[in-house]
Amino acid sequence: MASDSRPDPGIAAVLSLLLPGLGQCYNGKFLRGIFWFVVTPGLWLGSAGLLGWICHLVAAYTAYSYAKKQ
């Protein structure tokens, strides 16, 4: 039984919804993960939440998209 080492897009998206950047780390893209770990809280605080939601969703979408491409 062969193991599929490709990341699951659904898991990547859910991880990034829970904590932006976590899905990118799951995909093996640690620098992108760190970027989202830093940028998302900054936008949450700097925009009183408005841009934080947008950034949060973009992080999940990019994690999903990258996992799907692999």
ZIQUIHU-V211870 format. One record per residue. N is the residue number from 1. RES is the residue in one small letter. NEAR is the number of other C-alpha atoms within 10 Angstrom. Layout:
<<N:RES:NEAR> <N:RES:NEAR>>
//
This chain:
<<1:m:3> <2:a:4> <3:s:5> <4:d:7> <5:s:7> <6:r:11> <7:p:19> <8:d:18> <9:p:23> <10:g:17> <11:i:17> <12:a:27> <13:a:28> <14:v:17> <15:l:21> <16:s:28> <17:l:20> <18:l:12> <19:l:17> <20:p:28> <21:g:31> <22:l:26> <23:g:34> <24:q:28> <25:c:18> <26:y:20> <27:n:22> <28:g:13> <29:k:15> <30:f:15> <31:l:12> <32:r:18> <33:g:22> <34:i:15> <35:f:14> <36:w:24> <37:f:18> <38:v:12> <39:v:15> <40:t:23> <41:p:17> <42:g:16> <43:l:18> <44:w:17> <45:l:12> <46:g:12> <47:s:12> <48:a:10> <49:g:15> <50:l:12> <51:l:17> <52:g:19> <53:w:15> <54:i:13> <55:c:20> <56:h:22> <57:l:16> <58:v:18> <59:a:29> <60:a:27> <61:y:20> <62:t:19> <63:a:33> <64:y:24> <65:s:15> <66:y:18> <67:a:22> <68:k:14> <69:k:9> <70:q:11>>
//
